[in-house]
Amino acid sequence: MSTIIENDLKELKDLINLKFQQMDSRFDHMEAKIDKLEANYISLDKTVTKIEAKIDTMKPVFDKIPELSEKIGEYKNWKQISIILLTGFLTSVFWAFRNTPNF
């Protein structure tokens, strides 16, 4: 009977060892995934840093937008002025062609 118990104990021991090996394999797999995620995080962090640097270089341009909109507000009649100038130019061209004789 002791051989049966010894065989059962050996079988249990092998089963326990197998489960521990499976758990170790899973932990190794999870650690590899975590390492990959950390590498992706570092890459994203570098990308965000580059984007922030670009935004910082563009900040003076963004700060000028209110000044430019204020200047446009001062020249709010620019459309009317351009239409008047265009109309005057076209009228003078047609007036010049009006006086030429027909061939």
PDB file as gemmi writes it, atoms N, CA and C in Angstrom:
CRYST1    1.000    1.000    1.000  90.00  90.00  90.00 P 1                      
ATOM      1  N   MET A   1       0.809  -1.184   0.000  1.00  0.00           N  
ATOM      2  CA  MET A   1       0.000   0.000   0.000  1.00  0.00           C  
ATOM      3  C   MET A   1       0.859   1.257   0.000  1.00  0.00           C  
ATOM      4  N   SER A   2       1.998   1.146   0.559  1.00  0.00           N  
ATOM      5  CA  SER A   2       2.854   2.320   0.598  1.00  0.00           C  
ATOM      6  C   SER A   2       3.321   2.706  -0.798  1.00  0.00           C  
ATOM      7  N   THR A   3       3.445   1.744  -1.697  1.00  0.00           N  
ATOM      8  CA  THR A   3       3.824   2.095  -3.070  1.00  0.00           C  
ATOM      9  C   THR A   3       2.708   2.859  -3.766  1.00  0.00           C  
ATOM     10  N   ILE A   4       1.466   2.520  -3.452  1.00  0.00           N  
ATOM     11  CA  ILE A   4       0.333   3.254  -4.028  1.00  0.00           C  
ATOM     12  C   ILE A   4       0.334   4.683  -3.504  1.00  0.00           C  
ATOM     13  N   ILE A   5       0.557   4.830  -2.220  1.00  0.00           N  
ATOM     14  CA  ILE A   5       0.594   6.166  -1.616  1.00  0.00           C  
ATOM     15  C   ILE A   5       1.778   6.943  -2.172  1.00  0.00           C  
ATOM     16  N   GLU A   6       2.914   6.263  -2.301  1.00  0.00           N  
ATOM     17  CA  GLU A   6       4.088   6.942  -2.855  1.00  0.00           C  
ATOM     18  C   GLU A   6       3.842   7.363  -4.300  1.00  0.00           C  
ATOM     19  N   ASN A   7       3.192   6.510  -5.067  1.00  0.00           N  
ATOM     20  CA  ASN A   7       2.870   6.865  -6.458  1.00  0.00           C  
ATOM     21  C   ASN A   7       1.893   8.037  -6.513  1.00  0.00           C  
ATOM     22  N   ASP A   8       0.894   8.004  -5.619  1.00  0.00           N  
ATOM     23  CA  ASP A   8      -0.064   9.115  -5.566  1.00  0.00           C  
ATOM     24  C   ASP A   8       0.634  10.406  -5.156  1.00  0.00           C  
ATOM     25  N   LEU A   9       1.513  10.301  -4.153  1.00  0.00           N  
ATOM     26  CA  LEU A   9       2.246  11.490  -3.709  1.00  0.00           C  
ATOM     27  C   LEU A   9       3.152  12.018  -4.832  1.00  0.00           C  
ATOM     28  N   LYS A  10       3.809  11.108  -5.532  1.00  0.00           N  
ATOM     29  CA  LYS A  10       4.667  11.522  -6.643  1.00  0.00           C  
ATOM     30  C   LYS A  10       3.829  12.180  -7.740  1.00  0.00           C  
ATOM     31  N   GLU A  11       2.673  11.617  -8.010  1.00  0.00           N  
ATOM     32  CA  GLU A  11       1.784  12.191  -9.018  1.00  0.00           C  
ATOM     33  C   GLU A  11       1.308  13.574  -8.591  1.00  0.00           C  
ATOM     34  N   LEU A  12       0.956  13.729  -7.318  1.00  0.00           N  
ATOM     35  CA  LEU A  12       0.550  15.044  -6.796  1.00  0.00           C  
ATOM     36  C   LEU A  12       1.710  16.034  -6.876  1.00  0.00           C  
ATOM     37  N   LYS A  13       2.891  15.565  -6.519  1.00  0.00           N  
ATOM     38  CA  LYS A  13       4.071  16.424  -6.569  1.00  0.00           C  
ATOM     39  C   LYS A  13       4.333  16.872  -8.007  1.00  0.00           C  
ATOM     40  N   ASP A  14       4.240  15.959  -8.956  1.00  0.00           N  
ATOM     41  CA  ASP A  14       4.431  16.306 -10.363  1.00  0.00           C  
ATOM     42  C   ASP A  14       3.359  17.288 -10.841  1.00  0.00           C  
ATOM     43  N   LEU A  15       2.131  17.064 -10.396  1.00  0.00           N  
ATOM     44  CA  LEU A  15       1.036  17.962 -10.768  1.00  0.00           C  
ATOM     45  C   LEU A  15       1.265  19.357 -10.195  1.00  0.00           C  
ATOM     46  N   ILE A  16       1.696  19.407  -8.934  1.00  0.00           N  
ATOM     47  CA  ILE A  16       1.983  20.703  -8.299  1.00  0.00           C  
ATOM     48  C   ILE A  16       3.122  21.397  -9.031  1.00  0.00           C  
ATOM     49  N   ASN A  17       4.173  20.657  -9.362  1.00  0.00           N  
ATOM     50  CA  ASN A  17       5.303  21.242 -10.095  1.00  0.00           C  
ATOM     51  C   ASN A  17       4.869  21.745 -11.471  1.00  0.00           C  
ATOM     52  N   LEU A  18       4.016  20.985 -12.136  1.00  0.00           N  
ATOM     53  CA  LEU A  18       3.511  21.395 -13.440  1.00  0.00           C  
ATOM     54  C   LEU A  18       2.722  22.702 -13.334  1.00  0.00           C  
ATOM     55  N   LYS A  19       1.879  22.800 -12.310  1.00  0.00           N  
ATOM     56  CA  LYS A  19       1.090  24.024 -12.123  1.00  0.00           C  
ATOM     57  C   LYS A  19       1.999  25.209 -11.811  1.00  0.00           C  
ATOM     58  N   PHE A  20       3.049  24.974 -10.998  1.00  0.00           N  
ATOM     59  CA  PHE A  20       3.991  26.053 -10.716  1.00  0.00           C  
ATOM     60  C   PHE A  20       4.724  26.480 -11.990  1.00  0.00           C  
ATOM     61  N   GLN A  21       5.067  25.541 -12.834  1.00  0.00           N  
ATOM     62  CA  GLN A  21       5.723  25.877 -14.099  1.00  0.00           C  
ATOM     63  C   GLN A  21       4.782  26.676 -14.998  1.00  0.00           C  
ATOM     64  N   GLN A  22       3.511  26.293 -15.008  1.00  0.00           N  
ATOM     65  CA  GLN A  22       2.531  27.043 -15.798  1.00  0.00           C  
ATOM     66  C   GLN A  22       2.376  28.461 -15.257  1.00  0.00           C  
ATOM     67  N   MET A  23       2.343  28.576 -13.913  1.00  0.00           N  
ATOM     68  CA  MET A  23       2.230  29.905 -13.309  1.00  0.00           C  
ATOM     69  C   MET A  23       3.469  30.737 -13.619  1.00  0.00           C  
ATOM     70  N   ASP A  24       4.652  30.129 -13.545  1.00  0.00           N  
ATOM     71  CA  ASP A  24       5.875  30.854 -13.884  1.00  0.00           C  
ATOM     72  C   ASP A  24       5.854  31.309 -15.341  1.00  0.00           C  
ATOM     73  N   SER A  25       5.362  30.440 -16.199  1.00  0.00           N  
ATOM     74  CA  SER A  25       5.267  30.793 -17.615  1.00  0.00           C  
ATOM     75  C   SER A  25       4.319  31.974 -17.809  1.00  0.00           C  
ATOM     76  N   ARG A  26       3.201  31.951 -17.113  1.00  0.00           N  
ATOM     77  CA  ARG A  26       2.246  33.060 -17.213  1.00  0.00           C  
ATOM     78  C   ARG A  26       2.850  34.346 -16.665  1.00  0.00           C  
ATOM     79  N   PHE A  27       3.555  34.252 -15.537  1.00  0.00           N  
ATOM     80  CA  PHE A  27       4.187  35.441 -14.967  1.00  0.00           C  
ATOM     81  C   PHE A  27       5.243  36.001 -15.915  1.00  0.00           C  
ATOM     82  N   ASP A  28       6.019  35.119 -16.539  1.00  0.00           N  
ATOM     83  CA  ASP A  28       7.017  35.580 -17.501  1.00  0.00           C  
ATOM     84  C   ASP A  28       6.346  36.272 -18.687  1.00  0.00           C  
ATOM     85  N   HIS A  29       5.251  35.695 -19.141  1.00  0.00           N  
ATOM     86  CA  HIS A  29       4.502  36.291 -20.252  1.00  0.00           C  
ATOM     87  C   HIS A  29       3.951  37.663 -19.850  1.00  0.00           C  
ATOM     88  N   MET A  30       3.418  37.762 -18.640  1.00  0.00           N  
ATOM     89  CA  MET A  30       2.885  39.039 -18.162  1.00  0.00           C  
ATOM     90  C   MET A  30       4.003  40.059 -17.992  1.00  0.00           C  
ATOM     91  N   GLU A  31       5.155  39.632 -17.498  1.00  0.00           N  
ATOM     92  CA  GLU A  31       6.282  40.547 -17.350  1.00  0.00           C  
ATOM     93  C   GLU A  31       6.749  41.057 -18.711  1.00  0.00           C  
ATOM     94  N   ALA A  32       6.731  40.190 -19.708  1.00  0.00           N  
ATOM     95  CA  ALA A  32       7.106  40.621 -21.060  1.00  0.00           C  
ATOM     96  C   ALA A  32       6.118  41.660 -21.580  1.00  0.00           C  
ATOM     97  N   LYS A  33       4.833  41.438 -21.322  1.00  0.00           N  
ATOM     98  CA  LYS A  33       3.826  42.414 -21.748  1.00  0.00           C  
ATOM     99  C   LYS A  33       4.008  43.739 -21.014  1.00  0.00           C  
ATOM    100  N   ILE A  34       4.303  43.664 -19.727  1.00  0.00           N  
ATOM    101  CA  ILE A  34       4.513  44.889 -18.950  1.00  0.00           C  
ATOM    102  C   ILE A  34       5.729  45.642 -19.478  1.00  0.00           C  
ATOM    103  N   ASP A  35       6.801  44.919 -19.807  1.00  0.00           N  
ATOM    104  CA  ASP A  35       7.986  45.566 -20.366  1.00  0.00           C  
ATOM    105  C   ASP A  35       7.663  46.247 -21.694  1.00  0.00           C  
ATOM    106  N   LYS A  36       6.846  45.577 -22.501  1.00  0.00           N  
ATOM    107  CA  LYS A  36       6.444  46.157 -23.779  1.00  0.00           C  
ATOM    108  C   LYS A  36       5.605  47.414 -23.553  1.00  0.00           C  
ATOM    109  N   LEU A  37       4.696  47.362 -22.578  1.00  0.00           N  
ATOM    110  CA  LEU A  37       3.882  48.536 -22.263  1.00  0.00           C  
ATOM    111  C   LEU A  37       4.742  49.687 -21.754  1.00  0.00           C  
ATOM    112  N   GLU A  38       5.741  49.368 -20.947  1.00  0.00           N  
ATOM    113  CA  GLU A  38       6.637  50.412 -20.455  1.00  0.00           C  
ATOM    114  C   GLU A  38       7.404  51.052 -21.609  1.00  0.00           C  
ATOM    115  N   ALA A  39       7.844  50.235 -22.556  1.00  0.00           N  
ATOM    116  CA  ALA A  39       8.546  50.780 -23.722  1.00  0.00           C  
ATOM    117  C   ALA A  39       7.614  51.685 -24.527  1.00  0.00           C  
ATOM    118  N   ASN A  40       6.367  51.267 -24.693  1.00  0.00           N  
ATOM    119  CA  ASN A  40       5.390  52.102 -25.403  1.00  0.00           C  
ATOM    120  C   ASN A  40       5.127  53.396 -24.646  1.00  0.00           C  
ATOM    121  N   TYR A  41       5.069  53.311 -23.321  1.00  0.00           N  
ATOM    122  CA  TYR A  41       4.845  54.501 -22.506  1.00  0.00           C  
ATOM    123  C   TYR A  41       5.998  55.484 -22.671  1.00  0.00           C  
ATOM    124  N   ILE A  42       7.216  54.963 -22.670  1.00  0.00           N  
ATOM    125  CA  ILE A  42       8.382  55.831 -22.833  1.00  0.00           C  
ATOM    126  C   ILE A  42       8.358  56.486 -24.210  1.00  0.00           C  
ATOM    127  N   SER A  43       7.998  55.718 -25.220  1.00  0.00           N  
ATOM    128  CA  SER A  43       7.907  56.262 -26.577  1.00  0.00           C  
ATOM    129  C   SER A  43       6.843  57.353 -26.654  1.00  0.00           C  
ATOM    130  N   LEU A  44       5.691  57.101 -26.045  1.00  0.00           N  
ATOM    131  CA  LEU A  44       4.628  58.110 -26.037  1.00  0.00           C  
ATOM    132  C   LEU A  44       5.048  59.350 -25.261  1.00  0.00           C  
ATOM    133  N   ASP A  45       5.769  59.150 -24.176  1.00  0.00           N  
ATOM    134  CA  ASP A  45       6.235  60.278 -23.381  1.00  0.00           C  
ATOM    135  C   ASP A  45       7.185  61.149 -24.201  1.00  0.00           C  
ATOM    136  N   LYS A  46       8.066  60.519 -24.971  1.00  0.00           N  
ATOM    137  CA  LYS A  46       8.977  61.282 -25.829  1.00  0.00           C  
ATOM    138  C   LYS A  46       8.200  62.044 -26.893  1.00  0.00           C  
ATOM    139  N   THR A  47       7.176  61.403 -27.453  1.00  0.00           N  
ATOM    140  CA  THR A  47       6.366  62.053 -28.479  1.00  0.00           C  
ATOM    141  C   THR A  47       5.627  63.257 -27.899  1.00  0.00           C  
ATOM    142  N   VAL A  48       5.077  63.092 -26.711  1.00  0.00           N  
ATOM    143  CA  VAL A  48       4.366  64.197 -26.060  1.00  0.00           C  
ATOM    144  C   VAL A  48       5.332  65.338 -25.769  1.00  0.00           C  
ATOM    145  N   THR A  49       6.542  65.009 -25.365  1.00  0.00           N  
ATOM    146  CA  THR A  49       7.544  66.038 -25.097  1.00  0.00           C  
ATOM    147  C   THR A  49       7.861  66.814 -26.370  1.00  0.00           C  
ATOM    148  N   LYS A  50       7.986  66.107 -27.499  1.00  0.00           N  
ATOM    149  CA  LYS A  50       8.246  66.783 -28.772  1.00  0.00           C  
ATOM    150  C   LYS A  50       7.080  67.694 -29.148  1.00  0.00           C  
ATOM    151  N   ILE A  51       5.857  67.206 -28.945  1.00  0.00           N  
ATOM    152  CA  ILE A  51       4.675  68.008 -29.276  1.00  0.00           C  
ATOM    153  C   ILE A  51       4.619  69.249 -28.395  1.00  0.00           C  
ATOM    154  N   GLU A  52       4.920  69.085 -27.113  1.00  0.00           N  
ATOM    155  CA  GLU A  52       4.929  70.239 -26.211  1.00  0.00           C  
ATOM    156  C   GLU A  52       5.984  71.249 -26.639  1.00  0.00           C  
ATOM    157  N   ALA A  53       7.142  70.773 -27.086  1.00  0.00           N  
ATOM    158  CA  ALA A  53       8.189  71.683 -27.554  1.00  0.00           C  
ATOM    159  C   ALA A  53       7.718  72.451 -28.783  1.00  0.00           C  
ATOM    160  N   LYS A  54       7.034  71.773 -29.705  1.00  0.00           N  
ATOM    161  CA  LYS A  54       6.514  72.450 -30.895  1.00  0.00           C  
ATOM    162  C   LYS A  54       5.468  73.486 -30.515  1.00  0.00           C  
ATOM    163  N   ILE A  55       4.616  73.138 -29.574  1.00  0.00           N  
ATOM    164  CA  ILE A  55       3.586  74.088 -29.134  1.00  0.00           C  
ATOM    165  C   ILE A  55       4.232  75.297 -28.478  1.00  0.00           C  
ATOM    166  N   ASP A  56       5.286  75.060 -27.694  1.00  0.00           N  
ATOM    167  CA  ASP A  56       5.979  76.179 -27.055  1.00  0.00           C  
ATOM    168  C   ASP A  56       6.619  77.102 -28.087  1.00  0.00           C  
ATOM    169  N   THR A  57       7.139  76.528 -29.181  1.00  0.00           N  
ATOM    170  CA  THR A  57       7.718  77.387 -30.216  1.00  0.00           C  
ATOM    171  C   THR A  57       6.638  78.147 -30.976  1.00  0.00           C  
ATOM    172  N   MET A  58       5.432  77.598 -31.036  1.00  0.00           N  
ATOM    173  CA  MET A  58       4.344  78.260 -31.748  1.00  0.00           C  
ATOM    174  C   MET A  58       3.574  79.232 -30.855  1.00  0.00           C  
ATOM    175  N   LYS A  59       3.853  79.235 -29.573  1.00  0.00           N  
ATOM    176  CA  LYS A  59       3.113  80.077 -28.632  1.00  0.00           C  
ATOM    177  C   LYS A  59       3.169  81.559 -28.999  1.00  0.00           C  
ATOM    178  N   PRO A  60       4.321  82.108 -29.413  1.00  0.00           N  
ATOM    179  CA  PRO A  60       4.313  83.526 -29.797  1.00  0.00           C  
ATOM    180  C   PRO A  60       3.356  83.826 -30.950  1.00  0.00           C  
ATOM    181  N   VAL A  61       3.228  82.890 -31.871  1.00  0.00           N  
ATOM    182  CA  VAL A  61       2.295  83.090 -32.987  1.00  0.00           C  
ATOM    183  C   VAL A  61       0.865  83.124 -32.464  1.00  0.00           C  
ATOM    184  N   PHE A  62       0.559  82.206 -31.544  1.00  0.00           N  
ATOM    185  CA  PHE A  62      -0.785  82.186 -30.969  1.00  0.00           C  
ATOM    186  C   PHE A  62      -1.067  83.457 -30.173  1.00  0.00           C  
ATOM    187  N   ASP A  63      -0.023  83.994 -29.539  1.00  0.00           N  
ATOM    188  CA  ASP A  63      -0.215  85.215 -28.766  1.00  0.00           C  
ATOM    189  C   ASP A  63      -0.483  86.421 -29.666  1.00  0.00           C  
ATOM    190  N   LYS A  64      -0.046  86.366 -30.919  1.00  0.00           N  
ATOM    191  CA  LYS A  64      -0.260  87.482 -31.840  1.00  0.00           C  
ATOM    192  C   LYS A  64      -1.660  87.485 -32.450  1.00  0.00           C  
ATOM    193  N   ILE A  65      -2.385  86.406 -32.329  1.00  0.00           N  
ATOM    194  CA  ILE A  65      -3.713  86.311 -32.947  1.00  0.00           C  
ATOM    195  C   ILE A  65      -4.655  87.414 -32.452  1.00  0.00           C  
ATOM    196  N   PRO A  66      -4.730  87.690 -31.143  1.00  0.00           N  
ATOM    197  CA  PRO A  66      -5.623  88.788 -30.731  1.00  0.00           C  
ATOM    198  C   PRO A  66      -5.214  90.137 -31.322  1.00  0.00           C  
ATOM    199  N   GLU A  67      -3.896  90.378 -31.429  1.00  0.00           N  
ATOM    200  CA  GLU A  67      -3.446  91.638 -32.019  1.00  0.00           C  
ATOM    201  C   GLU A  67      -3.862  91.729 -33.485  1.00  0.00           C  
ATOM    202  N   LEU A  68      -3.706  90.618 -34.206  1.00  0.00           N  
ATOM    203  CA  LEU A  68      -4.082  90.617 -35.615  1.00  0.00           C  
ATOM    204  C   LEU A  68      -5.585  90.779 -35.796  1.00  0.00           C  
ATOM    205  N   SER A  69      -6.360  90.142 -34.944  1.00  0.00           N  
ATOM    206  CA  SER A  69      -7.814  90.297 -35.056  1.00  0.00           C  
ATOM    207  C   SER A  69      -8.229  91.728 -34.724  1.00  0.00           C  
ATOM    208  N   GLU A  70      -7.489  92.363 -33.829  1.00  0.00           N  
ATOM    209  CA  GLU A  70      -7.790  93.760 -33.518  1.00  0.00           C  
ATOM    210  C   GLU A  70      -7.480  94.648 -34.721  1.00  0.00           C  
ATOM    211  N   LYS A  71      -6.368  94.359 -35.407  1.00  0.00           N  
ATOM    212  CA  LYS A  71      -6.044  95.135 -36.605  1.00  0.00           C  
ATOM    213  C   LYS A  71      -7.090  94.925 -37.689  1.00  0.00           C  
ATOM    214  N   ILE A  72      -7.549  93.693 -37.842  1.00  0.00           N  
ATOM    215  CA  ILE A  72      -8.598  93.425 -38.826  1.00  0.00           C  
ATOM    216  C   ILE A  72      -9.869  94.158 -38.436  1.00  0.00           C  
ATOM    217  N   GLY A  73     -10.140  94.227 -37.144  1.00  0.00           N  
ATOM    218  CA  GLY A  73     -11.302  94.975 -36.683  1.00  0.00           C  
ATOM    219  C   GLY A  73     -11.190  96.446 -37.030  1.00  0.00           C  
ATOM    220  N   GLU A  74      -9.948  96.973 -36.978  1.00  0.00           N  
ATOM    221  CA  GLU A  74      -9.749  98.366 -37.354  1.00  0.00           C  
ATOM    222  C   GLU A  74     -10.012  98.566 -38.842  1.00  0.00           C  
ATOM    223  N   TYR A  75      -9.691  97.563 -39.623  1.00  0.00           N  
ATOM    224  CA  TYR A  75      -9.901  97.638 -41.069  1.00  0.00           C  
ATOM    225  C   TYR A  75     -11.111  96.809 -41.477  1.00  0.00           C  
ATOM    226  N   LYS A  76     -12.198  96.960 -40.746  1.00  0.00           N  
ATOM    227  CA  LYS A  76     -13.360  96.117 -41.013  1.00  0.00           C  
ATOM    228  C   LYS A  76     -14.024  96.453 -42.343  1.00  0.00           C  
ATOM    229  N   ASN A  77     -13.714  97.607 -42.899  1.00  0.00           N  
ATOM    230  CA  ASN A  77     -14.316  97.987 -44.177  1.00  0.00           C  
ATOM    231  C   ASN A  77     -13.421  97.612 -45.351  1.00  0.00           C  
ATOM    232  N   TRP A  78     -12.478  96.734 -45.158  1.00  0.00           N  
ATOM    233  CA  TRP A  78     -11.544  96.382 -46.227  1.00  0.00           C  
ATOM    234  C   TRP A  78     -12.254  95.744 -47.407  1.00  0.00           C  
ATOM    235  N   LYS A  79     -13.337  95.033 -47.150  1.00  0.00           N  
ATOM    236  CA  LYS A  79     -14.090  94.438 -48.259  1.00  0.00           C  
ATOM    237  C   LYS A  79     -14.722  95.535 -49.114  1.00  0.00           C  
ATOM    238  N   GLN A  80     -15.313  96.501 -48.446  1.00  0.00           N  
ATOM    239  CA  GLN A  80     -15.945  97.592 -49.178  1.00  0.00           C  
ATOM    240  C   GLN A  80     -14.903  98.388 -49.953  1.00  0.00           C  
ATOM    241  N   ILE A  81     -13.760  98.623 -49.317  1.00  0.00           N  
ATOM    242  CA  ILE A  81     -12.702  99.380 -49.982  1.00  0.00           C  
ATOM    243  C   ILE A  81     -12.206  98.625 -51.211  1.00  0.00           C  
ATOM    244  N   SER A  82     -12.012  97.312 -51.077  1.00  0.00           N  
ATOM    245  CA  SER A  82     -11.516  96.536 -52.221  1.00  0.00           C  
ATOM    246  C   SER A  82     -12.548  96.491 -53.339  1.00  0.00           C  
ATOM    247  N   ILE A  83     -13.822  96.408 -53.008  1.00  0.00           N  
ATOM    248  CA  ILE A  83     -14.872  96.410 -54.041  1.00  0.00           C  
ATOM    249  C   ILE A  83     -14.897  97.753 -54.764  1.00  0.00           C  
ATOM    250  N   ILE A  84     -14.748  98.831 -54.026  1.00  0.00           N  
ATOM    251  CA  ILE A  84     -14.743 100.164 -54.643  1.00  0.00           C  
ATOM    252  C   ILE A  84     -13.544 100.314 -55.570  1.00  0.00           C  
ATOM    253  N   LEU A  85     -12.367  99.866 -55.118  1.00  0.00           N  
ATOM    254  CA  LEU A  85     -11.174  99.965 -55.959  1.00  0.00           C  
ATOM    255  C   LEU A  85     -11.302  99.104 -57.208  1.00  0.00           C  
ATOM    256  N   LEU A  86     -11.819  97.894 -57.061  1.00  0.00           N  
ATOM    257  CA  LEU A  86     -12.006  97.007 -58.207  1.00  0.00           C  
ATOM    258  C   LEU A  86     -13.008  97.598 -59.193  1.00  0.00           C  
ATOM    259  N   THR A  87     -14.094  98.140 -58.681  1.00  0.00           N  
ATOM    260  CA  THR A  87     -15.104  98.760 -59.544  1.00  0.00           C  
ATOM    261  C   THR A  87     -14.518  99.963 -60.270  1.00  0.00           C  
ATOM    262  N   GLY A  88     -13.750 100.773 -59.561  1.00  0.00           N  
ATOM    263  CA  GLY A  88     -13.115 101.935 -60.195  1.00  0.00           C  
ATOM    264  C   GLY A  88     -12.146 101.522 -61.283  1.00  0.00           C  
ATOM    265  N   PHE A  89     -11.369 100.489 -61.034  1.00  0.00           N  
ATOM    266  CA  PHE A  89     -10.422 100.007 -62.044  1.00  0.00           C  
ATOM    267  C   PHE A  89     -11.154  99.489 -63.279  1.00  0.00           C  
ATOM    268  N   LEU A  90     -12.170  98.663 -63.070  1.00  0.00           N  
ATOM    269  CA  LEU A  90     -12.925  98.118 -64.204  1.00  0.00           C  
ATOM    270  C   LEU A  90     -13.637  99.223 -64.984  1.00  0.00           C  
ATOM    271  N   THR A  91     -14.161 100.215 -64.294  1.00  0.00           N  
ATOM    272  CA  THR A  91     -14.844 101.325 -64.957  1.00  0.00           C  
ATOM    273  C   THR A  91     -13.864 102.106 -65.815  1.00  0.00           C  
ATOM    274  N   SER A  92     -12.669 102.353 -65.290  1.00  0.00           N  
ATOM    275  CA  SER A  92     -11.683 103.105 -66.072  1.00  0.00           C  
ATOM    276  C   SER A  92     -11.225 102.306 -67.284  1.00  0.00           C  
ATOM    277  N   VAL A  93     -11.104 100.990 -67.162  1.00  0.00           N  
ATOM    278  CA  VAL A  93     -10.724 100.161 -68.309  1.00  0.00           C  
ATOM    279  C   VAL A  93     -11.819 100.204 -69.360  1.00  0.00           C  
ATOM    280  N   PHE A  94     -13.066 100.028 -68.957  1.00  0.00           N  
ATOM    281  CA  PHE A  94     -14.167 100.086 -69.921  1.00  0.00           C  
ATOM    282  C   PHE A  94     -14.300 101.482 -70.534  1.00  0.00           C  
ATOM    283  N   TRP A  95     -14.047 102.515 -69.785  1.00  0.00           N  
ATOM    284  CA  TRP A  95     -14.121 103.877 -70.291  1.00  0.00           C  
ATOM    285  C   TRP A  95     -13.050 104.095 -71.358  1.00  0.00           C  
ATOM    286  N   ALA A  96     -11.851 103.495 -71.110  1.00  0.00           N  
ATOM    287  CA  ALA A  96     -10.773 103.636 -72.093  1.00  0.00           C  
ATOM    288  C   ALA A  96     -11.127 102.897 -73.374  1.00  0.00           C  
ATOM    289  N   PHE A  97     -11.729 101.741 -73.281  1.00  0.00           N  
ATOM    290  CA  PHE A  97     -12.102 100.978 -74.473  1.00  0.00           C  
ATOM    291  C   PHE A  97     -13.316 101.575 -75.183  1.00  0.00           C  
ATOM    292  N   ARG A  98     -14.090 102.366 -74.501  1.00  0.00           N  
ATOM    293  CA  ARG A  98     -15.275 102.976 -75.095  1.00  0.00           C  
ATOM    294  C   ARG A  98     -14.884 103.980 -76.168  1.00  0.00           C  
ATOM    295  N   ASN A  99     -13.786 104.672 -75.967  1.00  0.00           N  
ATOM    296  CA  ASN A  99     -13.368 105.722 -76.890  1.00  0.00           C  
ATOM    297  C   ASN A  99     -12.599 105.186 -78.090  1.00  0.00           C  
ATOM    298  N   THR A 100     -12.253 103.915 -78.106  1.00  0.00           N  
ATOM    299  CA  THR A 100     -11.532 103.374 -79.264  1.00  0.00           C  
ATOM    300  C   THR A 100     -12.525 103.105 -80.384  1.00  0.00           C  
ATOM    301  N   PRO A 101     -12.147 103.420 -81.639  1.00  0.00           N  
ATOM    302  CA  PRO A 101     -13.074 103.191 -82.761  1.00  0.00           C  
ATOM    303  C   PRO A 101     -13.192 101.710 -83.076  1.00  0.00           C  
ATOM    304  N   ASN A 102     -14.328 101.337 -83.624  1.00  0.00           N  
ATOM    305  CA  ASN A 102     -14.561  99.947 -84.023  1.00  0.00           C  
ATOM    306  C   ASN A 102     -13.930  99.710 -85.385  1.00  0.00           C  
ATOM    307  N   PHE A 103     -13.310  98.627 -85.568  1.00  0.00           N  
ATOM    308  CA  PHE A 103     -12.679  98.300 -86.839  1.00  0.00           C  
ATOM    309  C   PHE A 103     -13.558  97.479 -87.676  1.00  0.00           C  
TER     310      PHE A 103                                                      
END                                                                             
